[in-house]
Every structure is written in structure tokens, then in C-alpha cells.
Amino acid sequence: VAEETRIRIDNLLLIEGENHDKLPDEVFVKGFVRAFAKAIGADADEAVRRYQMRLKVVQKLAKSEADLKIPAGKFWRRLLFCLAAVVGLIFLSVFALSVFKKYTSSELHQTDLKQPVPIETKEKVAFEPRYDTQPAVDLNQNKPEKLILKITAIEETWMKIIIDEQKPNEYFLKPGDQVELKATLAYNLFIGNAGGVQLLLNNESINVPGKSGQVVNLRIP
């Protein structure tokens, strides 16, 4: 391909790796993309159009992506704070319950001392044991619900999705394409065309801010 297009191999590798900062001016890169597309039998105009769309998204994301990722340290600090709050609440509840039981037991003891001793009778009263029954505890009740995200494309758009702070995945969607994902904590979405997708989280519609053609970032939930 390099011999046929007369494009240096290092430039071809930069285009393939999307290293836009190291590539020449955009005018030259468009020429490279056209020549490369013709060499492999692809539509040159479509290749240039996709290159421009991708370049626009990358340039906008470069300004905001660093501020949108939640640092791991901050996430764990929030988690530890929540756990400490829960433990503190449990401790206070147990303490309050013990004080209440002690106070109630003291009152009942004083009441029993004031009551007259009943006269013993010869009749024997049948002893019937009583059992307190409580509904069984559903062990799965506190199990965290999966976050199921369904994405439907209504226009061409590019997306970058981070699930539970893991490695991001990229998608290039056309009208009618659908993607279904599962998460436990949250999603970070970078959408190249705000008006190009519809989102459902656990079958509930999610509003995507922005208009068609705008690059937006969305964290769910």
C-alpha cells in the first residue's frame, strides 16, 4: 500500500493508530486517506467523511475526558465513608434498642411489685406453648440489581463507553443498530452525536442532553 500510494509507512501507521497530534496538517491527511481508500478499493469520500467525524469527536473529548473520569482514590473514599456511616447507624440503633429494653424492663419490674399476689386455685390451667412466627427473610432482597443499558441508534454516531470504571470500549453505530450492556456500579458515556441515540436503563428511558451533532458526556446513574 505504501508503494502504491507513495505515502510513507510511518504516516500510514500514525493514521491507523489515530495519532492525530503527530500527523501533518489536516489537508495532507485527507489526501492520504483518499489515496489509502482507493488503494484498498474503498469509497474515498466516505473514508474522508468518517475521518473528519472521528477527528472532531477526538478533539472535543481531549478537553473534557480528563475531568470526567472519577479517580479510583475518590471512589474508594466515598465507599469507605458510606460504609462508616452505615456501621455508625447500626451501632446507634443497637444502643438505642438496648436502652429502651432496659427502661421497659425496669418499669415492668416496678409494676409487678405493686400488684397483689394472686390466690392459688385448685383448677389446673392447660399450658399451651406459643410460638412467634415471622416471615422468612429473602436473602436475595439486598442483592444489588444489575444495570442493563440498551442503546438504539437513530442516526450515525460514535460512542465511547466505560463500564464500572473498567477499560473503555468504542462503538460506531448506524441507524437501527442496537447494543445491550450490563453493569453493577455505573456507566460513563461519551457520545459523538447527542441526538443520534436512544437509551433505556432497566427498561426506563434516559434523557440525553444536547442536540443532534453535539458531543456530550453522560454518567448513568
N, C-alpha and C positions, 0 to 999 in steps of 0.2 A: 504493500500500500504506500509506503514511504517513497519508493522509486517511482510509482505511477503518478502520485500526486505532487512529487517534489517537495514534500513537507518533511522537515527534519524530524527524526524519530523522537527526540526529546519533547518537541511540541505536541506530537501525537500522544505521547504518554501524559503530558500535562492536561490535554483536552479530555482524555479518557479518565484521568483521576480528578477532574474538576478543580484543578489548582488555578483558579481564576487570577489570583494575585501574581503568579509567575508568568502568565500568558502575555503576549503582546497586546496592543490596542484592540478594542472590540472589532474594528473594521477588518483587521487582518484575521482575527479568529473566525469571523463569519466566512471569509474566503476559504480558510482551512476546512471549516465544517462542510461547506458546499462541495469542495473537492473530495473530501473524505466520503461524503454521502454518494457522490457519483461513482467513486471507485468501487464501492460495495453494492451498487445498484439500488440505493435508497432514494427517496424523494428529497432533493436538496432543499426546496423551500420549507418542507415540513421539518427537516432537521434544523434549519436556522431558526424557525419559529420556536421550536422546543428549547433550543439553546438560549434564546432571549428570555423565554419564560422562566427557565431554570436560573439564569443569571440574576434576574430581577428578584426572585424569591431569596436566593442566597445572600444578596447584598442587604436586603431588609432584615433577614434573620440574624446576620452577623452583628447588627446593632443591638438586638434585643435578647438573643438566646442566652447570653451570659447572666443576665439579670433574672431570667425566668426559671432557671434550674434551682431547686431548693438544695442547699448544701447538706451533705449527709450529717454533719455535726448538728446543724439546726434541727433536722428531722428527729434525731435521737434525743436532743434536749427536750423537744416538745413531748416526745413519747414518755421520757422519764418523768417530766413534770405531771403529765396526765396520770401516770401510774402512782406517783406520790400522792396526788390529790385523792385518787380512789382509795388508797390504803388509809389515808388520814380520815376519810369519810367513814370507812368501815370501823376504824378504831373508835371514833366518836359515837357511832351508832351502838357499838357493843358496850361502851362505857355508860351511855345514857340508859340503855336497857337494863344493865346491872343495877344502877342507882334506882331505877323505877321499881324493879323487883324487890330490892331491899326495903324501900319505903313501903310498898304494898304489903310485904310480909310483916313488917313491924305493926302496921295498922290492924291487920287481921289478928295478930297475937294479942293486942290490947283488947280487941272486941271479944275474943274468946274468954279472956279473964273476967269480963263483966257479965257474961251470960250465966244463968243458974245451971247447976248440974242437973241433967235430966234424970227422972226416976226410972230405974231399970224395970222393965216389964218381962213377964214370962214368955210372951209371944216371940217367937223366932222369926226374924225377917230374912227372907231368902236373899242371899248375896248374888247380885248379878254384876259380873265384871263389865266394865265399859271400855271400849276401845275407840280412841280418836283416829279417825281415818282422814287422810289428806290425799289429794290427787297426786299421782306420780309426777315427778319432775322430768320435764323433757330436756334431756342432756344436750340436744341439738339446738335448743332455743337461743343460746348465746353464741352459737357458731356464726362467724361473720359471713354475710351474704356476698356472693360473687358479684362483681360489677361487670355486666355484659354490655358491651358497646357495639351497636350496629351502625355502620356508615353506608349511606347510599349517595352515589354521585349523581348530580343532575346537570353538571357542567364539568368540563375538563378542569382538573385541579391536581396540585401536588400536595402531599401531606407528609409530615414527619411526626411520628408518634412514639412517646416514651411511656412505657407501662411499668408502674411500681418502681420508678427511678432506675430501671434497668437500661440496657443498651437500646438506643433508638432504632426504629425501622422506618423506611421511606416507601411511599406509595405514589404512583402516578395513575390517577383514576380518570376514566372516561364516563360519559353519561350512561347510567344503567348499571355500572359496576357497584358491587356490594362487598363490604368487609365486615366480619364479625370478630370481636376480640374479647378476652376475659382478663380481669384484673382483680386484685384483692384490696389495694390501697387507693390508687388514683391513676389518672391519665394526664399527660401533658401533650397537647396537640398544637402543631404548627401548621396552619392551613394557608396554602398559597392563593386560594380563591374563596373568600368567606361566603359568597353566595352560591358556591358550587356543590355543597354537601348538605345532607340532612342527617341529624344524629338522634339516636334513641339509646337511652341508658336504662336497662332493665324495662324496656318497652315504654318508657316515658320520654317524650320529646325534649330535646335540649336546644335552647336558642343559641344560634351562632351570631355573635355581634359582627357588624360590618356589612359592607355591600359587595356585590359581585366585582371581582378583580382585586379586592383588598386582601393584604396579608395580615392574618390575625393569629393570636396565640390564645389558647383556651385550656384551663385546668379543670378537670372533672374528677370527682365532685368538688 
